[in-house]
Amino acid sequence: MLKTVLMVLHVIVCLTLIFVVILQSGRSAGISGEIAGGAETFFGKNKARTLNGMLGRMTTIAAVVFVITSLALTIVW
């Protein structure tokens, strides 16, 4: 029972992680992206409230949950 629940949770986290990473914008957005990215770094106080900031936070959370479920499945299996 526990193994099945962990497996389902693991698959959901895997799909969420893939989906969130695909939604993020690329790092190389050309020269205009570099200028805007630099300005965003120095002057952007609410970077976590942007879509990319939220997706970055979701990626971190999903990656941590992925590692935890992977370890739990290894122990239970």
ABEGO torsion letter per residue (X at the ends): XAAAAAAAAAAAAAAAAAAAAAABBBABAEAAAAAAAAAAAAABAAAAABAAAAAAAAAAAAAAAAAAAAAAAAAAX
